[in-house]
Amino acid sequence: MKNFIILSTIIFGLNYAGFAQTEKVTLTTEAQAKISLEKKSHDFGSIEEGVQATVTFTFKNTGNAPLILNSVKASCGCTTPKWTKEPIAPGAEGQVTAIYNSKGRPGIFTKTITIKHNGVGGTEFLTIRGNVNRAPEPVPPTVVAP
Protein backbone atom coordinates (compact mmCIF):
# COMPACT_ATOMS: atom_id res chain seq x y z
CA MET A 1 0.00 0.00 0.00
CA LYS A 2 2.86 2.30 0.87
CA ASN A 3 4.46 1.67 -2.54
CA PHE A 4 1.14 2.42 -4.26
CA ILE A 5 0.87 5.80 -2.53
CA ILE A 6 4.48 6.70 -3.39
CA LEU A 7 4.01 5.58 -7.01
CA SER A 8 0.75 7.54 -7.29
CA THR A 9 2.42 10.65 -5.87
CA ILE A 10 5.31 10.40 -8.33
CA ILE A 11 2.99 9.91 -11.32
CA PHE A 12 0.75 12.80 -10.18
CA GLY A 13 3.80 15.05 -9.66
CA LEU A 14 5.28 14.27 -13.08
CA ASN A 15 1.92 14.78 -14.72
CA TYR A 16 1.45 18.13 -12.94
CA ALA A 17 4.98 19.27 -13.84
CA GLY A 18 4.33 18.36 -17.46
CA PHE A 19 1.18 20.51 -17.58
CA ALA A 20 2.82 23.41 -15.79
CA GLN A 21 5.63 23.55 -18.33
CA THR A 22 3.54 23.34 -21.49
CA GLU A 23 3.38 27.04 -22.21
CA LYS A 24 1.98 27.72 -25.64
CA VAL A 25 4.34 29.82 -27.72
CA THR A 26 3.30 30.70 -31.25
CA LEU A 27 5.88 31.90 -33.71
CA THR A 28 4.75 32.70 -37.19
CA THR A 29 6.81 32.97 -40.29
CA GLU A 30 3.73 33.68 -42.36
CA ALA A 31 4.05 36.78 -44.52
CA GLN A 32 1.64 39.52 -43.48
CA ALA A 33 1.06 43.12 -44.57
CA LYS A 34 0.65 45.92 -42.02
CA ILE A 35 -0.62 49.43 -42.68
CA SER A 36 0.91 52.27 -40.65
CA LEU A 37 -0.79 55.63 -41.17
CA GLU A 38 1.04 58.91 -40.51
CA LYS A 39 -2.26 60.41 -39.28
CA LYS A 40 -5.86 59.23 -39.12
CA SER A 41 -7.73 62.53 -39.05
CA HIS A 42 -7.60 66.00 -40.58
CA ASP A 43 -9.33 69.24 -39.62
CA PHE A 44 -9.82 71.67 -42.52
CA GLY A 45 -10.83 74.45 -40.12
CA SER A 46 -13.09 77.03 -41.79
CA ILE A 47 -13.55 76.82 -45.55
CA GLU A 48 -15.78 78.77 -47.93
CA GLU A 49 -18.85 77.12 -49.39
CA GLY A 50 -18.17 75.76 -52.87
CA VAL A 51 -14.52 74.81 -52.17
CA GLN A 52 -13.26 71.30 -52.98
CA ALA A 53 -11.31 70.65 -49.74
CA THR A 54 -8.61 68.04 -50.31
CA VAL A 55 -6.29 66.16 -47.96
CA THR A 56 -3.90 63.29 -48.62
CA PHE A 57 -3.24 60.63 -45.98
CA THR A 58 0.07 58.82 -46.42
CA PHE A 59 0.71 55.33 -45.09
CA LYS A 60 3.53 52.79 -45.13
CA ASN A 61 3.46 49.01 -45.40
CA THR A 62 5.47 47.97 -42.33
CA GLY A 63 4.67 44.28 -42.83
CA ASN A 64 6.55 41.63 -44.78
CA ALA A 65 4.00 41.01 -47.57
CA PRO A 66 2.41 43.26 -50.22
CA LEU A 67 -0.42 45.45 -48.90
CA ILE A 68 -3.57 45.64 -51.01
CA LEU A 69 -6.36 48.16 -50.42
CA ASN A 70 -9.48 46.17 -51.30
CA SER A 71 -11.91 49.08 -50.95
CA VAL A 72 -11.92 52.70 -49.82
CA LYS A 73 -15.38 54.18 -49.15
CA ALA A 74 -16.58 57.52 -47.84
CA SER A 75 -19.48 57.84 -45.42
CA CYS A 76 -21.44 60.00 -47.90
CA GLY A 77 -21.53 61.15 -51.51
CA CYS A 78 -20.07 64.56 -50.68
CA THR A 79 -16.63 62.99 -50.13
CA THR A 80 -14.69 61.31 -52.92
CA PRO A 81 -11.75 59.07 -52.02
CA LYS A 82 -8.84 58.28 -54.35
CA TRP A 83 -6.18 55.76 -53.37
CA THR A 84 -3.15 53.74 -54.44
CA LYS A 85 -4.65 50.87 -56.43
CA GLU A 86 -1.56 48.71 -57.01
CA PRO A 87 -0.12 46.47 -54.24
CA ILE A 88 2.23 48.32 -51.88
CA ALA A 89 5.47 46.40 -51.33
CA PRO A 90 6.88 45.97 -47.80
CA GLY A 91 8.59 49.24 -46.81
CA ALA A 92 6.86 51.22 -49.59
CA GLU A 93 4.31 54.02 -49.18
CA GLY A 94 0.83 54.60 -50.54
CA GLN A 95 -1.81 57.32 -50.31
CA VAL A 96 -5.50 57.89 -49.74
CA THR A 97 -6.81 61.28 -50.85
CA ALA A 98 -10.16 62.59 -49.60
CA ILE A 99 -11.93 65.34 -51.55
CA TYR A 100 -14.84 67.05 -49.76
CA ASN A 101 -17.31 69.01 -51.90
CA SER A 102 -18.64 71.85 -49.75
CA LYS A 103 -21.06 73.24 -52.35
CA GLY A 104 -24.51 73.63 -50.76
CA ARG A 105 -23.29 72.26 -47.41
CA PRO A 106 -22.77 75.15 -44.97
CA GLY A 107 -22.07 74.27 -41.34
CA ILE A 108 -19.92 71.87 -39.38
CA PHE A 109 -19.10 68.50 -40.96
CA THR A 110 -17.40 65.26 -39.92
CA LYS A 111 -16.94 62.50 -42.50
CA THR A 112 -15.36 59.05 -42.33
CA ILE A 113 -13.38 57.12 -44.94
CA THR A 114 -13.25 53.35 -44.41
CA ILE A 115 -10.24 51.45 -45.77
CA LYS A 116 -10.55 47.66 -46.17
CA HIS A 117 -7.18 45.95 -46.73
CA ASN A 118 -5.44 42.59 -46.54
CA GLY A 119 -3.15 43.58 -43.66
CA VAL A 120 -3.24 43.09 -39.91
CA GLY A 121 -6.66 44.18 -38.58
CA GLY A 122 -8.18 44.45 -42.06
CA THR A 123 -9.90 47.84 -41.58
CA GLU A 124 -8.79 51.42 -40.89
CA PHE A 125 -10.88 54.57 -40.45
CA LEU A 126 -9.90 58.09 -41.49
CA THR A 127 -11.80 61.20 -40.40
CA ILE A 128 -12.09 64.64 -41.97
CA ARG A 129 -13.85 67.59 -40.33
CA GLY A 130 -14.31 71.29 -40.69
CA ASN A 131 -16.75 74.17 -40.88
CA VAL A 132 -18.17 75.46 -44.16
CA ASN A 133 -18.90 79.21 -44.13
CA ARG A 134 -22.08 80.08 -46.01
CA ALA A 135 -21.41 81.85 -49.31
CA PRO A 136 -22.81 85.36 -49.49
CA GLU A 137 -26.12 85.68 -51.32
CA PRO A 138 -25.64 87.03 -54.83
CA VAL A 139 -26.78 90.61 -55.22
CA PRO A 140 -29.06 91.02 -58.24
CA PRO A 141 -27.97 93.76 -60.63
CA THR A 142 -29.84 97.03 -60.35
CA VAL A 143 -31.37 98.35 -63.51
CA VAL A 144 -31.75 102.11 -63.65
CA ALA A 145 -34.43 103.33 -66.04
CA PRO A 146 -33.59 106.45 -68.09
Secondary structure as the mmCIF struct_conf table of DSSP 4:
data_model
#
loop_
_struct_conf.conf_type_id
_struct_conf.id
_struct_conf.beg_label_comp_id
_struct_conf.beg_label_asym_id
_struct_conf.beg_label_seq_id
_struct_conf.end_label_comp_id
_struct_conf.end_label_asym_id
_struct_conf.end_label_seq_id
HELX_RH_AL_P HELX_RH_AL_P1 LYS A 2 ALA A 20
TURN_TY1_P TURN_TY1_P1 GLN A 21 GLN A 21
STRN STRN1 ILE A 35 LEU A 37
BEND BEND1 GLU A 38 GLU A 38
BEND BEND2 LYS A 40 LYS A 40
STRN STRN2 SER A 41 GLU A 48
TURN_TY1_P TURN_TY1_P2 GLU A 49 GLY A 50
STRN STRN3 GLN A 52 ASN A 61
BEND BEND3 GLY A 63 ALA A 65
STRN STRN4 LEU A 67 LEU A 67
STRN STRN5 LEU A 69 ALA A 74
BEND BEND4 SER A 75 CYS A 76
TURN_TY1_P TURN_TY1_P3 GLY A 77 CYS A 78
STRN STRN6 THR A 79 TRP A 83
BEND BEND5 GLU A 86 GLU A 86
HELX_LH_PP_P HELX_LH_PP_P1 PRO A 87 PRO A 87
STRN STRN7 ILE A 88 ILE A 88
HELX_LH_PP_P HELX_LH_PP_P2 ALA A 89 ALA A 89
TURN_TY1_P TURN_TY1_P4 PRO A 90 GLY A 91
STRN STRN8 GLU A 93 ASN A 101
TURN_TY1_P TURN_TY1_P5 LYS A 103 GLY A 104
STRN STRN9 GLY A 107 HIS A 117
BEND BEND6 ASN A 118 GLY A 119
TURN_TY1_P TURN_TY1_P6 VAL A 120 GLY A 121
BEND BEND7 GLY A 122 GLY A 122
STRN STRN10 THR A 123 ASN A 133
HELX_LH_PP_P HELX_LH_PP_P3 ARG A 134 ALA A 145
#
